[in-house]
Amino acid sequence: MNPDQAYVELVRLSRGETVLTSCLELLEWDEEVCMPRGGGEHRAEQMALLAGLVHDRGTDPRYDELLSSVEASPLVSDPESPQAVNVRELRRGFDRECRMPRRLVEESARVAALASQTWAHARKQDDFKTFAPWLDRIFALAREEADAVGYVGARYDALLDEYEPGMTTDRLSALFTHLEAQLVPLVASLRDEPTPAPGHVLAREFPLDRQRLFVEGVAGALGFDLQCGRLDVGHHPFCTSIGPGDVRIALRYYPRNFARGFFALLHEIGHALYDQGLDPAQYGTPMGEAASLGLHESQSRLWENLVGRSHGFWQHFYPQLRSAFPSWSAPCSRATSVALISPALGPNCTSGTSASLRRTIEPAASRTDTGRKGSSGISQLTRWATSTRPNSSPPPSEQWARWRKRLRTAIFARSAAGWANMFTGMGSVTRLPQSSSARPVALPTRPH
């Protein structure tokens, strides 16, 4: 078998394993959204069985044979080519999986499923003691996994590398120390800032049926393809990709806290848009997966905080919010409502606060570079971030600095009018009746 044939067979094996893994992900989604509580023990056994089967696929000796055939060939001479990325990451995953005993894989899946059910019930009862023994078991299994995989520095490095390849505890500690030195004084300086409006304005009933309609409309307007995804209700907000054309979001709605549920949607939308943007032709290979959890989380935070808490966002969506909840918005001006929902960027935020935020977040960005050059920089940066892996080289430092400046400028310094223009043409949420007398309805725990 020549290297080209070996690579084709390698991809076939990887795709088969990925499809089997998607069955696990579907069971996990069902557990969170649909499954009756009485099915927990049986679900745990299903999860353990499938996890063991996936492990068997992932440690198939043919992986080693095929990888060895391809790794020294010209097929992977370009380290940034899809073939090289796939081979490098498949080798990394194979070597790691081979260090894991099947028993540990099955037990981890079983305990996670049972613990999740216990947590959901304990959360409702505010009863941490019931969940604590399960948390101890999860930690014990995690330590066992770290020891099985092996590590050089801290034990946690073995687990961290699974989600953020190449990251270490030492590097993260240095990063957090740097952030702490800037963020703690910033938070302290904001403690005495006046609130933009009385807190009781948001402490009102937001009918759940209207919340759901509004949220679905915003999701579609932001680009979430509802023909290839769905929105449901779960114990805790999350997003999962079952496969191409099937990305699912679960949310929680709060009758007296609209902002809490809405910003959870924007967070999960960031994850979902990333998943829906992956190339389906690469499904089943590392090139068809997120580069890292950190990159994935950057997208959710961008949509939740940088877009969703901007003036331009609410210039576009506030009129629709007012139509959805006229009894709430009527006593409160548009400016105050936006400030309540988005206090960090609200119009009642003092100039000193705004300047302090910008000094911390955007120390080097010019506010004039918000045109096409910035957009080009973002797209180039995104392509680099999503198409390469930890072992490949980043862009040259000067180019990286230029892109970083444009990215900061486009995100943080864009004017309200600029954001408003960005949302022009995005569409509107579902038209809701003008009456404010709609009663809150209990949302079903099964998919709608």
N, C-alpha and C positions, 0 to 999 in steps of 0.2 A: 504494500500500500504506500503510495507516494504521499508527500506532505499535503498536497491539495485534497486528495481523497480522505486523508486522516482528518483534515480540518472539517470537511463536510460531515463526517461521521461524528466528530466532536460536537458540532452544533446540533446534530440530531439528538444526541444523548442529552445535551443541556436543555433542549426544548421539551423533551419528554419529562425530565425532572421538574422543570418549571410548571408544566401543566399539572403534574401531580401535586406540587406545592400549592397551586391555586385552589385545589380542592380543600386543603387545610385552611386557606384564607377564607373560603366561602363558609366553612363550618364556624370559623371564628366570628365572622360577621353575623351569621345566623344566631350564634350564642348571645351576642350583644343586643340584637334587635328583635328576634322572633321567638327564640326557644323558651318554652315554659320552664319555670324553675325546677319542676320535677325531673326534667331531662338532663340535669347537670352531670350526674354520675355516668350515664351512658355516653354523653358527649365527651367526657374526659377519656373514656376508653377508645372512642372513635379517633380522637385527636392523637392519643398515644400510638395507636396502630398506624395511622397515616404518617406520623412523624418518623416512625421506625422504617416505613417503606421509603420515604423520601431519603432518609439516611442511607439506606441500602443503595438507592440510585446514585446518591452523591459520592459514595465510596467504591463504586464499581471499578475494578482493576483496569477496565478498558480505558478509563479516563487517563490513567497514568501512561499507558502504552501510547495512546493517541497524542497526548501532550508532548511526550518525549520525541515523537516523530516530527512534530511541527515546530517545537521550540528552537531548534537549531537551523531551521530552514529559512530561505530568503523571504518566505511568506510573511514573516514577522520582522523584517529588517527595519521597517519604519515603525518606531515605537508608538506613534499616534494613529496608526491605521486601525480600522475596526478589527482586523484579524489579530493584530498584536495586543490590543486592549482585551479582546475576548480570551485569548490564550493566557495572558498574564493573570487575569482575574479568575479564570477557571482553575488555573494551577493553585492560586492562593486559596480559593474556596475548597478545592479537593484536599490539599494538605491539611487545612484546618479541620475539615470534617473527619478525616482519617484519624485524628487524635482523639475524637469524641467517641466514647463507648456507646453502643446502641442502647444499652440499659439507661444511661444518663439522658439520652435524647428522648426516649419514651417517657421516663419519669418526669422530666421537665415539662413536657407537653401536658401530661396528666395533671400535675400539680397546678400549672398555670390555669387550666380550664376550671378546676374545682375552686381555686382561690378567687378567680374572677367572679364566680357566682356568689361566693361567700362575701366578697367585698361589696357587691351590688346590694345585697340585703343589709349588711352591716352599715353601709352608708345611709340608707333610709332610716335606720334606727339610731344613727349616731353612736354606734357601738364598736369602737376600735378593738376592744378586747377580744371580740369574736374573730376578727380578722388577723390579729397579731400572730397567732401560731402559724398561719399560712404564710405570712410575710417572712417569718423565721425560716420556714422550709424553702421558700424561694431564694433567700439569701444563701442558704446552705448549698443549694444546687448550683447557684451562680459561682460560688467559691470553688465548688468541685469542677465546674466547667473551666474556670480560669486555670486551675492546676492541671487539668487534662490538656488544654491547648498550649500552655506554657507562656512564660513572659520573662523579660529581662529586668525591668525596673519594678514598678508597682504591680501588684496583682491585678488591679483594675485595668491595667493596660491591655490585658488579654481580652477583656470584654469590650473595652472602648474601641479597639481596633476593628471589631466586627461592624460597628456603625459609622465610624469615622476613620477610615484606613490611614495609617501613618500617624495618627494623633496619639499623644502620650499624656499621662497625668502631669508630668513636669511642664509640658508645653501649655496645657490648660491652666495650671496653677499660675504660671507667669501671665497669661492672658487675663485671668480673673483679677489678679493683683493690679494690673494696669487699669482695668475698668473700674475697680473699686476705688482707686485713688481719685478718679474723676466723677464717678456717679454719686458717691456718698455725699460730697459737698454740694452737688447739684440738688439732690433730694432734700438735703437739709435747708437749702436756700428757698425751697418751694413750700416748706411746711406752713409758713405763715401767710401764704398767698390767699387772698379772699376767694371764696367759691363763686363761680359765675352766676349762680342762681340757687334759690332754696332747694335743698335735697328732696323735699316732699313732692316736687314737680314730677320726678320720675317714679315716685312711690304710688303708682296708680295701676289700675287694671288695664292690661294690654291683652285683649281677647286672643286666645291662642290660635283660633282658626284664622284670624287676620294676620297674626304674626307669621304663620306658616305660608300664607299666600304671598305676603310681602317678601319673605326670605326667598321663596322659590323664584319670584320675579327678579330679584336682585341677582341671584345666582345665574340665571339665564342671561341677564344683561351684561354680566361681567365675563361671559364667555364659557360658562360651564354647560357642556352639551348634555341636555337631559335625555337625548336619545341614546346616549352612551354612558349614562350615569343616573343616579337616583338620590333622593334625599329622604331620610327616615328619622325615626326617633330612637335613641339609644340611652343606655345608662350614663354615658359620658360621650362628649363629642369626639369623633374620630373620622378618618378617611382611610379607605382601603381600596387598592386596585386588585380586582379579581383577574383581570387580563385585558387585552385590547377590546375596547368598546364597552367596558364594564368597570366603572369607577364609582364607588359608593360612599356617601357621606351620611353619618348619623349625627343628630343634633339633640340638644335639650332646649326646651322653651320654658320661660319663667313668666307667669302671669303678671307679676309686679316688678319685673326687671327686664325690660326689652333689650337694653344694651348688652347685657350679659350673653343672651342667646345670639344676638345679631353679630357681635364681634367674634363669637365662636364660629359662626358661619363663615365670615371672611377669612378667618384663620384656616379652616378646612378647605375653603375654596382655593387658597394658595397651594395646598397640597394637591388638590384635585386637578387644577389646571396644569401643574407640572406632570402629573401622571397621564392626563389626557394628551399632553404634548409629546410624550415619548413616541419614538418611531415604531409603529406596529410591525414593520418589516424586520426589526431587530429583536422582536419578542423572543424570550427564551435564552437570550445571551446577555452578558454583562452590558453590552452597548445598548440594550433595551431597558436597562434599569436605571434608577437614580444613582448618581455618582457617589453620594453619601447622604447620611441623615442630616448632617449640617447644612448641606446645600438644599435639601428638601425643606428643612425648617426655615431657611432664609426666605423661601418663597411664601410660606404661610405668614411669616412675620411681616414681610413686605406688604402683602395685601391687607392684613389685619390692621397694622399700625401706620404705615407710611401712606397707603392709599386710603384706607377706610377712615382715617382720622384727619384727612386733609379737608380744607375748605372747599376745593373744587368738587370733591366727591359729594359733599352734602349740598352744594349748589345744584347738583344734578338730581339727587335723590330726595331732598327734603320735601319738595312739593308732593311727591308720591307718598312719603311717610305721613305727611299731614292728611292726605286723603284716606290713608289706611286707619289713622287714629285721630280723627278730628276732635274728639272730646278731650284728648290729652294735649294736643298742640294749641288749641284755641286760647287757653289762658297764658300761654307762654310765647314770647316773640320767637321768630325764626332764629335770630342770633343767639338767644339764650338757650334754645333747644339744642342747637349745634354745639354750643359750648359745654352743655351738660353731657352730651354723648361723647364729645371729643375734647376733654378739658385741656389736654396738652397743646392743642393747636386751635382752641376755640377763640372766637373774636373778642371775648372779654378777657383773654389772657393778657397780662400787662406786657408792655414793651420790654421791660427788664427780663421777664421770664422768657419771652420769645428769644431775646438776644442770648440769654444764658443757654437755652436749649441749642441754639444754632452754633454757639461757640464750642459746645461740647461735641455735637454730632457732626458738624460740618466746618471744621477749622480752616480748610484750605480751598473750599469751593467758591468759585465766582458765581454770582447770581445772574449773569448775563448769558451764560452758555447753555441755553435751554432749547436750542433749536435742533436741526437735523444732525449736527455733529454729535450732540449728546446721545441721541437715539442710536446713532451708528455705534458709538462707543459701548452702549449697553448691550446691543445685539452681539457685537464682537466678544465682549466679556462673557456673555451668557453662552455663546458657542464654545468658547474656550473652557468655561467651567463645567459644562455638561458633556463635553466630548472627550475629555482627557481623564487620566487616572493619576493617583498620587505619584507614580514613578516617572511621569512625564514632566517635562520642564514647563514652567509658567512662561508667559510672554516676557520679553525683555523688560527690565525694570522701568525704563523711561516710558515705554508703551503702557505698561501696567499702571504707572502713576497717572498718565494722561486719561486712561479709561476710568480709573478710580475717581478722578476729579469730575469727569463728565457724569458718572453714575451718581455721585453725591449731589451734583448740581441738579440733575434731572429729577431726583427723588425729593431732596430736602428743600431746595431753594425755588422750586417751581411755584409761580404765583397762583393765586386762587383762580384767576382767569385761565391760566395754563392748564390746571387740572380740569377745570370745567370744559375746556375745549377737548381735552382728552376723552371725556365721557360723552361728548356730543355724538349722537348717532348710535350710542350703545343700546338704546332702547329703554323701555320703561317696564316697571313691574306690572303684574296683572292688575287690571283696573278693579278697584274694590268699590262696593256700594258706599254711598256717602253717609248712610245712617250710622250713628255711633252706638246703637242699642244692641248690637250683636252680643249674645251671651258667650262667655268663654266656654270652650268645649274641651273635654278630655281627649287628648291625642292618643290614638291607638298605639300599642306597643308593637304591632305588626306593620309591615310595609304597606304604604298606601299606593 
